Amino acid sequence: MAAFTMYSTPWCGYCLRLKGQLKRAGIEFTEVDIEQVPEAAKIVEQVNNGNQTVPTVVFPDGTAMTNPSLAQVAEKLAA
């Protein structure tokens, strides 16, 4: 089961890096391309003061991180 949702775009270098790190660490996540899912773009805008900044990670408790490091995501999941 995915631990969180990562909102991204296919051309975002920061997204590609984080996805690779998460996969190597064995951390499951659901990825949503904000260019393909308009509702997802609105979620990202809400979290980022109107900006479509990716990667944006949203956890089940409703908290979010923008462009987090692998360490930040792992720390949040361990809490």
Secondary structure as UniProt FT lines:
FT   STRAND          5..8
FT   TURN            10..11
FT   HELIX           13..25
FT   STRAND          30..33
FT   TURN            34..36
FT   HELIX           38..47
FT   TURN            48..50
FT   STRAND          56..58
FT   TURN            60..61
FT   STRAND          64..66
FT   HELIX           70..78
//
